Amino acid sequence: MGLKVKRPVTVKAIITEAFKARLVRELRAAADRIELEDQQMEFQGKRYLKDLQKRDLAKAMSTRRQLEEDKEKRLAMREEILTRIEQVQQLPLGTEFVQGTLETWVEVEIGDILEEKIANAEVVVRDDVIVEIREISPRGRLPTVFGQELGSPEPADSEEESSGEPLPYGTA
């Protein structure tokens, strides 16, 4: 009887023109949302401060400082996004870009080498289509793709043929 445990899966995208265009679109939309939020906060803040000044001048001054700090944070976030847009536009086609990390379940059983079972895996996509699944061995061996170590001409037929170590998950 086995047990299911979570493990990380890194999602990487191969840079294509379509990927770059989509990422730039998403980043521009995020920058636009921040700008709109800034405009709304400024409008609402002015109204609130006008009312507050009549009742409590000290609190109004404190609130004004907080609103200005928040505005600076939003402006910094927007500038960071605009910088990222420039960086995305410079990404070389065909290279890999880490999109994020997901979690998946893997079954472990008595006798398994835990380190190999929960080692990081990668899913590589090109324009949202999975083109490769990699299992990265933590033992310093070459990464495995569908159970075959990269650089090996053929998968080993047994554990003895593969340097005496148990095979990575998914290879037996």
Secondary structure, 3 states (H helix, E strand, C coil): CCEEEEEEEEEEEECCHHHHHHHHHHHHHHHHHHHHHHHHHHHHHHHHHHHHHHHCHHHHHHHHHHHHHHHHHHHHHHHHHHHHHHHHHCCCCCCEEEEEEEEEEEEECCCCCHHHHCCCEEEEEECCEEEEEEECCCCCCCCEECCEECCCCCCCCCCHHHCCCCCCCCCC
